[in-house]
Amino acid sequence: MNPSSLELLESNFQSKIDNEIKIEPKDWMPDDYRQTLIRQISQHAHSEIVGMLPEGNWITRAPNLRRKAVLLAKVQDEAGHGLYLYSATETLGADREQLIDDLHEGRAKYSSIFNYPTLSWADMGAIGWLVDGAAIMNQVPLCRCSYGPYARAMVRVCKEESFHQRQGFEIMMSLANGSPAQKEMAQDALNRFWWPALMMFGPNDATSKHTAQSMKWKIKRHTNDELRQQFVDATVPQAELIGLTVPDANIVWNDETKHYETSPINWDEFWQVVNGNGPCNKERVAARKQAKENGTWVRDAAMAYAKKRSALVAA
Ligand code: FAQ
């Protein structure tokens, strides 16, 4: 391809983006745009799948049948989100098996938050309220992502995340209004999940290497710090409403900017967790590898059945 036709393709592509026209799988796109999407969507898919583990840990220990049924449904929803997202990467030419191997061999990232343990039932409340709450804050703008299949997948994902967020808040509210021991359990879960939830939004804007280009391509619509601030502003009053306190002695409302100001985030902890040294990184990847191994016979049986059936149909 000569340089002028490449320039023309690139300028047509950017003008579609500038005019809010979605990019679809068969449209021409720059290779960096494709690779950025595969990177982000596959990390997102891995997060949904690994994200089933901390809550899956409590399904058998839910305090009653209603709580068990709701938690089971939520965890199944996260599996569904992972599957839509792997499908979205396939529309970009990625190979799902390769992406999953990358996760299992420690070559792929997934959200830092899922490397923290779930120590009590209140953690199910904290995850729904804070983790799904942060996920929604980040994913609602992704419904307007320039890449059609990702944007459309996000519409359904966000509807489900919003149910998840409310079920988590309802657990926290019940515990916060319960016995002193239950309230203490809720406060302890908030204490442990607050800072990791703020870290979910990614490095601060000064150090985020992908944000500027992703915003130019309208993959991202807001910076990491903008979304983190929106989350803090929405969540602090919710904690106050149920009588809990966010674990930040310096948090203060700034009446001029109309935002809360927080203490600095511990970025060293964030990068330790992202780079494989969080409390549960090894356990999470090992659990996913084990699940794949345990399911080999099911996949083999399904393939054998499909082959036999197509042979019978062809005969
Ligand atoms: N953890 O330059 P940036 C959920 C990496 S889903 C680990 O700012 P970008 C649902 C980043 O990948 C939660 N790594 O990157 C649920 C990049 O690494 P690379 C997941 C992180 O892409 C709830 C490097 O740092 N959501 O919770 C993290 O512009 C309950 C530099 O960062 C999504 O994936 C992190 N927290 O912005 C499930 C949403 N942050 O690739 C179960 C889609 C950053 O250069 C239970 N993703 N990194 O090696 C996004 O919006 C973006 O990818 C960001 C990062 C905002 C996460």
Residues whose N, C-alpha, C, O or C-beta is under 5 A from the ligand:
A	BS01	FAQ	R39 Q40 Q43 H44 S47 E48 G51 M52 E78 K109 Y110 S111 S112 V131 D132 A135 M199 M200 F201 G202 P203 S208 K209 H210 T211 S214 V274
